Amino acid sequence: MTHNQLSSLTAWNHLMNLQYIDISNNSLTSLAAFKSLIHLRSLKVDNNQITSLDGIKFHKGLQTLRARGNLIEQVDLDGATLHQLTTLDLKSNAITHVANIAHLPALSTLNLENNALTTFALDAPLPTLRYLHLNNNALTALSLHNAPHLHPRPRARHRIDSLSLRDQRGDAPLDVPHLLSRAYEVRKLYLSGNFLADGFHPRIDLLNLQLLELANCGLSSLPPDVGLTMPNLRVLNLNMNALSDLAPLAAVPRLKRVLVAGNRLADPAALVGVLSGWGCLSALDVRDNPVTQGFYAPVGVVVGGAAAGVVALRNNKGRDGEGDGEGEGEDEAGMFVLGDQDAERDARYSARLDMDTRVRRRLWETMVGKRCARVRKLDGLSVAGRKRKEVEGIEGGDGQEEKDLVWVAMAEKGLVKRKGDEKNVVEGGGGEEQQSSQ
């Protein structure tokens, strides 16, 4: 019965035994018409003009209620008898206040994304709650101490597996230290799109944190000891900030995927020095930094939150050589990342670069290849095939020297030595040469 002209005046009393109704994309202004349908199990009323949940609060058998894209501003479930409701989805309304959610004793999933909440708290314990979605609100305060069992079931009290607060629209910045003091067992933390005026300064150790997303947060520096607070971090997204130094992260030994595109990293020697300590690194993106200036064609699409004017990337687990069981790819949808490059387009672009830029790019690829042997994706390109052969050709002198003008130029600059010399790549001056060439 979707996409019709049904209104709140439509009579339903003669359909007493209905259990499943989808009446999305109509003209309903209230749920009062369903008051007598006591056998309802599932009700979907997306994209109507509903302003409240009145009329459906006393259906003891209702299990799923979805009312996305309506005009609801207040949700108060005081006195509700929705004892079997497990899923309440109110995404994309205009909700500013939520009260008495704990009156839903079976609630497992609560979706309040794309609303206007400034605070969220459960006024009583709700141990059944497993999934909570609060993206794209205006939150400045969040209390989760009455939801001890957010998915997965915690091994310790108040453990939250995944916490996403991307792109909050409030005037006041998020109080990150307070937030982390309440969610210190978090394994995946998504804070991209929030201006962190005071930076990112966790006051406690985040020993379980494996994925951290801080893209587009206005960061210009990192605390010197930040790496020590996150020793088990696997995936880090710092895209679109103003960072000039990653040295504070040198103490994170297990990093596998690092995204730092769109920052101010300018010293290749210092950067590679940090990278060399990440023995597990398999994917790295340093595009749109001074250190890679001019290396690649301009990126046409940025992937991330809709509020930032970009498009969401669908999950593509393993695209960076991941999919190793750590789970870092499963939440990739919606990350603030640059899209992968097209290898053929890149080959055409790089062939037209001036020789100085081609030398700097080859030197960058070579240094990363030598110091980070496990890297399988660099700056949106697979380090296989052509790019891997280029690196091997430089290091091994495999007979392609005469045909490789870039290699010849590097040899003339003293950056490499020809086959038979003691060393093929001069490591000591690599960073200095790349800087001076810029």
C-alpha positions as CSV (number, residue, x, y, z in Angstrom):
1,M,0.0,0.0,0.0
2,T,3.0,2.3,-0.5
3,H,3.0,5.4,-2.8
4,N,-0.7,6.1,-2.6
5,Q,-2.9,8.9,-1.2
6,L,-3.9,7.2,2.0
7,S,-4.5,9.6,4.9
8,S,-5.2,9.4,8.6
9,L,-9.0,9.3,7.7
10,T,-8.6,5.9,6.1
11,A,-10.6,3.2,8.0
12,W,-8.7,0.1,9.2
13,N,-11.2,-1.3,11.7
14,H,-12.4,-4.0,9.3
15,L,-8.8,-5.4,9.1
16,M,-8.5,-6.4,12.8
17,N,-6.2,-9.4,12.1
18,L,-3.5,-7.6,10.1
19,Q,0.0,-8.3,11.4
20,Y,2.3,-6.6,8.9
21,I,1.6,-3.2,7.4
22,D,3.8,-1.1,5.1
23,I,2.1,2.2,4.4
24,S,5.2,4.2,3.5
25,N,5.1,7.2,1.1
26,N,1.5,8.3,1.8
27,S,-0.2,11.2,3.5
28,L,-0.6,10.0,7.1
29,T,-0.4,12.7,9.8
30,S,-0.9,10.4,12.8
31,L,-0.9,6.7,13.8
32,A,-4.4,6.9,15.5
33,A,-5.9,4.9,12.6
34,F,-4.0,1.8,13.8
35,K,-5.2,2.0,17.4
36,S,-7.6,-1.0,17.0
37,L,-5.2,-3.3,15.1
38,I,-4.0,-5.1,18.3
39,H,-2.5,-8.0,16.4
40,L,0.1,-5.9,14.6
41,R,3.7,-7.3,14.6
42,S,5.4,-4.9,12.2
43,L,4.4,-1.4,11.1
44,K,6.4,0.6,8.5
45,V,5.3,4.2,7.9
46,D,8.3,5.9,6.3
47,N,7.9,9.2,4.5
48,N,4.6,10.4,5.7
49,Q,3.7,13.5,7.8
50,I,3.4,11.8,11.2
51,T,4.1,14.1,14.1
52,S,4.0,11.7,17.1
53,L,3.8,8.0,18.1
54,D,0.5,8.5,19.8
55,G,-2.0,5.7,18.8
56,I,0.6,2.9,18.6
57,K,2.0,3.0,22.2
58,F,-0.2,0.2,23.6
59,H,0.2,-2.6,21.1
60,K,1.7,-5.3,23.3
61,G,2.5,-7.6,20.4
62,L,4.2,-5.0,18.1
63,Q,7.8,-6.0,17.4
64,T,9.1,-3.6,14.8
65,L,8.1,0.1,14.3
66,R,9.8,2.1,11.5
67,A,8.8,5.7,10.9
68,R,11.7,7.2,8.9
69,G,11.3,10.6,7.2
70,N,8.4,12.0,9.2
71,L,7.8,15.1,11.3
72,I,8.3,13.7,14.8
73,E,9.8,16.2,17.2
74,Q,9.2,14.6,20.6
75,V,9.3,11.0,21.7
76,D,8.0,10.2,25.2
77,L,7.1,6.6,25.9
78,D,5.9,7.1,29.4
79,G,3.2,4.5,30.1
80,A,3.8,2.6,26.8
81,T,3.0,-1.1,26.8
82,L,5.1,-2.0,23.8
83,H,6.5,-5.0,25.7
84,Q,7.7,-6.9,22.6
85,L,9.1,-4.1,20.6
86,T,12.6,-5.0,19.6
87,T,13.3,-2.4,16.8
88,L,12.4,1.3,16.9
89,D,13.6,3.2,13.8
90,L,13.0,6.9,13.8
91,K,15.7,8.0,11.4
92,S,15.4,11.3,9.6
93,N,12.8,13.1,11.6
94,A,13.1,16.3,13.6
95,I,13.5,14.8,17.1
96,T,14.9,17.1,19.7
97,H,13.9,15.2,22.8
98,V,13.6,11.5,23.7
99,A,12.3,10.2,27.1
100,N,11.4,7.0,28.7
101,I,13.0,4.7,26.2
102,A,13.6,2.2,29.0
103,H,9.8,1.6,29.0
104,L,10.5,-0.7,26.0
105,P,11.8,-3.7,27.9
106,A,12.6,-5.8,24.8
107,L,14.2,-3.0,22.7
108,S,17.4,-4.3,20.9
109,T,17.9,-1.7,18.1
110,L,17.3,2.0,18.3
111,N,17.9,4.2,15.3
112,L,17.8,8.0,15.9
113,E,20.2,9.1,13.0
114,N,19.6,12.4,11.2
115,N,17.6,14.1,13.9
116,A,18.2,17.2,16.1
117,L,19.2,15.7,19.4
118,T,21.6,17.8,21.5
119,T,21.7,15.3,24.4
120,F,21.0,11.6,24.7
121,A,20.7,9.6,27.9
122,L,18.7,6.5,29.1
123,D,16.8,7.5,32.2
124,A,16.8,3.9,33.4
125,P,18.7,0.7,32.7
126,L,17.9,-1.0,29.4
127,P,20.0,-4.2,29.3
128,T,18.4,-5.5,26.1
129,L,19.8,-2.6,23.9
130,R,22.4,-3.9,21.5
131,Y,22.5,-1.4,18.6
132,L,22.3,2.4,19.0
133,H,22.6,4.7,16.0
134,L,23.1,8.5,16.6
135,N,24.9,9.7,13.5
136,N,24.1,13.2,12.3
137,N,22.6,14.9,15.3
138,A,23.7,17.9,17.3
139,L,25.0,16.0,20.3
140,T,27.0,17.7,23.0
141,A,26.3,15.2,25.8
142,L,25.9,11.5,25.7
143,S,25.3,9.1,28.6
144,L,25.4,5.4,27.9
145,H,25.8,4.0,31.4
146,N,22.3,2.5,31.4
147,A,23.1,0.5,28.3
148,P,25.7,-1.9,29.5
149,H,25.2,-4.5,26.8
150,L,25.6,-2.7,23.5
151,H,26.7,-5.2,20.8
152,P,28.7,-7.3,21.2
153,R,28.0,-8.6,24.7
154,P,30.7,-7.0,26.9
155,R,33.3,-8.9,28.7
156,A,33.5,-6.1,31.2
157,R,30.9,-3.6,32.5
158,H,30.2,-0.7,30.1
159,R,32.1,-2.1,27.2
160,I,31.0,-0.5,23.9
161,D,32.3,-2.3,20.8
162,S,31.6,0.5,18.2
163,L,30.7,4.1,18.8
164,S,29.9,6.4,15.9
165,L,29.3,10.1,16.4
166,R,30.3,11.4,13.0
167,D,29.3,14.9,11.8
168,Q,27.5,16.2,14.8
169,R,25.9,19.6,14.2
170,G,26.0,21.2,17.7
171,D,27.5,24.6,18.4
172,A,29.6,23.3,21.3
173,P,32.4,20.8,20.4
174,L,32.3,17.2,21.6
175,D,33.8,16.6,25.0
176,V,36.0,13.8,23.8
177,P,37.8,13.1,27.2
178,H,34.5,12.8,29.0
179,L,33.1,10.6,26.2
180,L,36.0,8.2,26.3
181,S,36.0,8.0,30.1
182,R,32.5,6.5,29.7
183,A,33.4,4.3,26.7
184,Y,37.0,3.4,27.4
185,E,36.5,-0.2,26.2
186,V,35.5,0.9,22.7
187,R,37.0,-1.1,19.8
188,K,35.9,1.2,16.9
189,L,35.5,4.9,17.3
190,Y,34.2,7.2,14.6
191,L,34.4,10.9,15.2
192,S,35.0,12.3,11.7
193,G,33.4,15.6,10.7
194,N,33.5,17.1,14.2
195,F,35.6,20.1,14.9
196,L,37.8,19.1,17.9
197,A,38.9,22.6,19.1
198,D,41.0,21.1,21.9
199,G,42.5,18.3,19.8
200,F,42.3,14.6,20.5
201,H,43.6,14.1,24.0
202,P,42.5,10.8,25.6
203,R,43.1,10.9,29.3
204,I,42.9,7.1,29.7
205,D,44.4,4.2,27.9
206,L,42.3,2.8,25.0
207,L,43.7,-0.7,25.1
208,N,40.9,-2.3,23.0
209,L,40.8,0.4,20.3
210,Q,41.5,-1.1,16.9
211,L,39.8,1.4,14.5
212,L,40.0,5.2,15.0
213,E,38.4,7.7,12.5
214,L,39.3,11.4,13.0
215,A,39.0,12.7,9.5
216,N,38.1,16.4,9.0
217,C,38.4,17.3,12.7
218,G,40.6,20.4,12.5
219,L,43.6,18.6,14.0
220,S,46.9,20.4,13.6
221,S,49.0,18.2,16.0
222,L,48.8,15.0,18.1
223,P,49.7,14.6,21.7
224,P,53.3,13.3,22.1
225,D,52.1,10.2,24.0
226,V,48.9,9.5,22.0
227,G,50.5,6.3,20.5
228,L,51.1,4.9,23.9
229,T,47.4,5.2,24.8
230,M,46.3,3.1,21.8
231,P,48.8,0.2,21.5
232,N,46.5,-2.1,19.6
233,L,45.3,0.3,17.0
234,R,45.0,-1.4,13.5
235,V,43.2,1.2,11.3
236,L,43.7,5.0,11.5
237,N,41.9,7.6,9.4
238,L,43.3,11.2,9.8
239,N,42.4,12.4,6.4
240,M,41.6,16.1,5.8
241,N,43.3,17.6,8.8
242,A,46.4,19.9,9.2
243,L,49.0,17.5,10.6
244,S,52.6,18.0,9.8
245,D,54.1,15.3,12.0
246,L,53.2,11.7,12.7
247,A,56.0,11.0,15.2
248,P,53.5,10.6,18.1
249,L,52.2,7.5,16.3
250,A,55.5,5.8,16.1
251,A,54.7,3.8,19.2
252,V,51.8,2.0,17.6
253,P,53.3,-1.2,16.4
254,R,50.3,-3.0,14.8
255,L,49.0,-0.4,12.4
256,K,47.8,-2.0,9.2
257,R,46.0,0.8,7.4
258,V,46.8,4.5,7.7
259,L,45.0,7.3,5.9
260,V,46.6,10.8,6.2
261,A,45.5,12.3,2.9
262,G,44.9,16.1,2.8
263,N,47.3,17.1,5.6
264,R,50.6,19.1,5.7
265,L,53.2,16.3,5.8
266,A,56.3,17.8,4.1
267,D,59.3,15.9,5.3
268,P,59.7,12.6,3.5
269,A,62.6,11.4,5.6
270,A,60.8,12.0,8.9
271,L,57.6,10.4,7.5
272,V,59.4,7.3,6.2
273,G,61.2,7.0,9.5
274,V,57.8,6.7,11.3
275,L,56.5,4.3,8.6
276,S,59.5,2.0,9.1
277,G,58.2,1.2,12.6
278,W,54.9,-0.1,11.3
279,G,55.9,-3.6,10.3
280,C,52.3,-4.7,9.6
281,L,51.4,-1.8,7.4
282,S,49.5,-2.9,4.3
283,A,47.7,0.2,3.1
284,L,48.9,3.9,3.2
285,D,47.4,7.0,1.7
286,V,49.4,10.2,1.8
287,R,47.9,12.0,-1.2
288,D,47.3,15.7,-1.1
289,N,50.2,16.4,1.2
290,P,53.3,18.5,0.3
291,V,55.4,15.3,0.3
292,T,53.4,14.0,-2.6
293,Q,52.5,17.3,-4.2
294,G,52.0,16.9,-8.0
295,F,52.5,13.1,-8.0
296,Y,48.9,12.2,-8.9
297,A,46.0,13.5,-10.9
298,P,43.4,15.5,-8.9
299,V,40.9,13.4,-7.0
300,G,37.4,13.9,-8.4
301,V,35.4,12.2,-5.7
302,V,35.8,12.2,-1.9
303,V,34.1,9.5,0.0
304,G,32.4,10.2,3.3
305,G,29.4,11.7,5.1
306,A,26.6,13.2,3.2
307,A,26.6,16.3,5.4
308,A,30.1,17.1,4.2
309,G,28.9,17.2,0.6
310,V,30.4,13.9,-0.4
311,V,29.2,10.5,-1.3
312,A,29.2,7.4,0.9
313,L,31.4,4.5,-0.2
314,R,29.8,1.1,0.1
315,N,31.6,-1.6,2.0
316,N,34.4,-3.2,-0.1
317,K,36.1,-5.3,2.4
318,G,39.6,-6.4,1.4
319,R,40.1,-3.7,-1.2
320,D,43.3,-2.6,0.5
321,G,44.6,-6.1,1.1
322,E,42.7,-6.3,4.4
323,G,40.1,-8.9,5.2
324,D,42.4,-10.7,7.5
325,G,39.9,-11.3,10.2
326,E,40.6,-8.2,12.2
327,G,37.2,-6.7,11.2
328,E,38.6,-3.4,10.1
329,G,36.8,-3.5,6.7
330,E,33.3,-4.1,8.0
331,D,32.6,-0.5,9.0
332,E,34.2,1.1,5.9
333,A,30.9,2.4,4.5
334,G,30.8,6.1,5.2
335,M,34.4,6.6,6.0
336,F,36.0,9.9,5.0
337,V,38.4,8.5,2.4
338,L,39.7,9.3,-1.0
339,G,38.6,6.9,-3.7
340,D,41.0,4.5,-5.3
341,Q,42.9,5.7,-8.4
342,D,42.5,4.2,-11.8
343,A,45.8,2.6,-12.8
344,E,45.6,3.3,-16.5
345,R,44.6,7.0,-15.9
346,D,47.5,7.3,-13.4
347,A,49.9,5.8,-15.9
348,R,48.9,8.4,-18.5
349,Y,49.1,11.2,-16.0
350,S,52.5,10.2,-14.6
351,A,54.0,9.8,-18.1
352,R,53.4,13.5,-18.7
353,L,54.9,14.8,-15.5
354,D,58.1,16.8,-15.6
355,M,61.2,14.7,-14.8
356,D,61.9,16.3,-11.4
357,T,58.4,15.3,-10.2
358,R,58.7,11.8,-11.7
359,V,62.0,11.3,-9.8
360,R,60.5,12.5,-6.6
361,R,57.5,10.2,-7.0
362,R,59.7,7.2,-7.8
363,L,61.9,7.9,-4.8
364,W,58.8,8.1,-2.6
365,E,57.6,4.8,-3.9
366,T,61.0,3.2,-3.5
367,M,61.5,4.4,0.1
368,V,58.1,3.2,1.1
369,G,58.6,-0.1,-0.6
370,K,62.0,-0.7,1.1
371,R,60.8,0.4,4.6
372,C,57.3,-1.1,4.5
373,A,57.7,-4.4,2.6
374,R,54.1,-5.5,3.4
375,V,52.4,-2.4,1.8
376,R,50.0,-3.6,-0.9
377,K,48.2,-0.3,-1.6
378,L,50.0,3.1,-1.7
379,D,48.1,6.3,-2.3
380,G,45.1,4.6,-3.8
381,L,47.1,2.4,-6.2
382,S,48.0,-1.3,-5.9
383,V,51.7,-1.9,-5.2
384,A,51.7,-4.8,-7.7
385,G,52.3,-5.1,-11.4
386,R,53.7,-2.0,-12.9
387,K,54.5,-0.1,-9.6
388,R,56.1,-3.1,-8.0
389,K,58.2,-3.8,-11.1
390,E,59.4,-0.2,-11.1
391,V,60.6,-0.5,-7.5
392,E,62.3,-3.8,-8.2
393,G,63.9,-2.4,-11.3
394,I,65.4,0.4,-9.3
395,E,66.7,-1.7,-6.5
396,G,67.9,-4.7,-8.5
397,G,69.1,-3.3,-11.8
398,D,67.2,-5.9,-13.8
399,G,68.2,-4.8,-17.2
400,Q,65.5,-2.1,-17.7
401,E,67.9,0.6,-16.8
402,E,68.5,1.8,-20.4
403,K,64.8,2.0,-21.0
404,D,63.9,3.8,-17.8
405,L,64.5,7.5,-18.1
406,V,63.5,8.1,-14.5
407,W,66.0,5.6,-13.3
408,V,68.7,7.3,-15.4
409,A,67.8,10.7,-13.9
410,M,68.0,9.2,-10.4
411,A,71.4,7.8,-11.2
412,E,72.6,11.1,-12.4
413,K,71.5,12.7,-9.2
414,G,73.4,10.1,-7.2
415,L,70.2,8.7,-5.8
416,V,70.9,5.2,-7.2
417,K,74.0,3.3,-8.3
418,R,74.1,1.1,-11.3
419,K,74.1,-2.7,-11.3
420,G,77.2,-4.1,-9.6
421,D,77.8,-1.2,-7.3
422,E,77.8,-1.9,-3.6
423,K,74.3,-0.4,-3.1
424,N,71.7,0.3,-5.7
425,V,69.7,2.9,-3.7
426,V,71.4,5.6,-1.7
427,E,69.3,5.7,1.5
428,G,71.1,8.4,3.4
429,G,70.2,11.3,1.1
430,G,66.8,10.2,-0.1
431,G,64.7,12.4,2.0
432,E,67.0,15.4,1.6
433,E,67.0,15.0,-2.2
434,Q,63.2,14.7,-2.3
435,Q,62.8,17.8,-0.2
436,S,65.3,19.9,-2.3
437,S,63.6,18.8,-5.5
438,Q,60.3,20.3,-4.3
